[in-house]
Amino acid sequence: MTVKIKPRPEGRTRRMGESEDVEIPEPQYAWMGKSHQWGTRVKAGDKGLTLGSLNVGHYAEVPEFWEDQTRMPRGSVAGSAVVPPIGYSVRHKSGLWADCAGDLYEEAIQRRWVPTTDLDWSSVEPLDDAVERAMCQLCTELIQCANVEMESIASWQEELSYGFHEVKQFLATVTFDDARHMDAFRKRALANGGGLGVESKGILNRMILESRGGWTETVAVMFLQRGLLTQTIYKHGVGFAHNAAEREMFSRSMQDKARHLTYAVEHLKYAVNHNEGQGPILNQVLTIGEGMLIAELKDPALRESLMILLAGSLEAAPSAGKAAFEGLMGDYLRQYAALTDWIGVSRDDGLPPDLARYLEA
Amino acid sequence: MAEFPSVDWFHAVRSVFNEHDEYHGAGGGACDTRFGVVVEDDVYALTMAGLRCVDAVSISADELPQLDFYLLMSHGDWRVMLENIRDNGRAALDQTLNTIDLDREEGLAHSAAEDQYKQDLFFRYNQTLQHFFDASSRVETSFSDSD
């Protein structure tokens, strides 16, 4: 079968191979010279050639609303061809932006780590049976949380306008962080004679996965409510680690989570300050999330495994472990209260009693 | 021998930290912050840039709001932490910056600027900060008689 291309005047066509019927146009290079800002020459600074440093002149113009409905890179020249719109639902800057996103992207790339080789797996030694079971149960739940975050971000990516590419790139690193955390905790669960435990009911996880109301609302529940609790567990994990591998696993994961939380806090503050009515919406979303969290905490698997780990033994779990678990929840909720204050959606008077009681712990 | 706390001591630790690749590996890496170390009335500002600690100077308490965050403990508590690092080559689990921050009612990391973004840097760079203090295990240290 041959392909016929519309004939062109002599000199503007050339023939391909042996076929007399296939003609392709002579190159015109019409695309050359089309640029909003040619001659840009960004120099590497002390920190190298960073993503943020590329925001110069025309390329630094981050619009309040991203008009384009294709995947046009910010700063490029719109194509002349008619491209069917590929709808984004998040097109307002206030719906996803955080000024620090570009820096956080660089930080995530530079501070990456590899569970396979960066953790000293040879340091893992047999533990008391109940403690091993508790650690494996905790790992199981942390894997679930990381997976939910990864899936949620991946599903939102196509909704976030390409014009705000710094945010999209940073979120890509978050999904990779999540994959790394899944990797690390799975390895820990399977490296010491134990295995994975029971699946969490995942009430809050389900809310995160099914949250389609807006990216900002998802950020509030996923990073601020759930992510902060995960980070608090990581922080305490550094304290109850039994070996070098666990210590590094928790401390490096904690550091990754701090980046996620920084994006969340900066974005939520930006959204509240730039989007009238966002504050009350967030307050409502957080109220719903707190209810889900209370329901989830009734599932004994996470609570009891943490009690054993924090106490160091099954025997001490009901007394010292319970007190330590309440202390962990207190740390979480005090930080939650501080962050919501900073964002401008104070929960001081709105925390349900079942959570507020931990503030005294 | 360098006495803690002093600018000389921080410079000695800075040299060890900058020279040893093991302090800049996985999970560590580039770090950009100017943070404080407060040892009762003595206040020091340390500047981290990329993989290096580039400066350590003595400042007044009035300058704390210009820093991203600062670490505050009594002379005695700093001594316990640094002696633990010296004895183990790195901080034991109950003497890491993170654990001390959790265990102390008043915390360890503070921000005079009351800026959440700056306070969060303590956790974002936690591994690097830990590596910095762990590097003190290689510095022969004496302690002033404050306690």
Interface residues (C-beta under 8 A of the other chain):
Chain A: D46 K47 C100 E106 E107 Q110 R111 R112 W113 V114 D118 Q231 K235 H236 V238 G239 F240 A241 R247 E248 S251 R252 M254 Q255 K257 A258 R259 L261 T262 V265 E266 D331 A338 L339 W342
Chain B: G25 A26 G27 G28 G29 A30 D32 A49 G50 L93 D94 T96 N98 T99 L102 D103 Q116 Y117 D120 F123 R124 Y125 N126 Q127 Q130
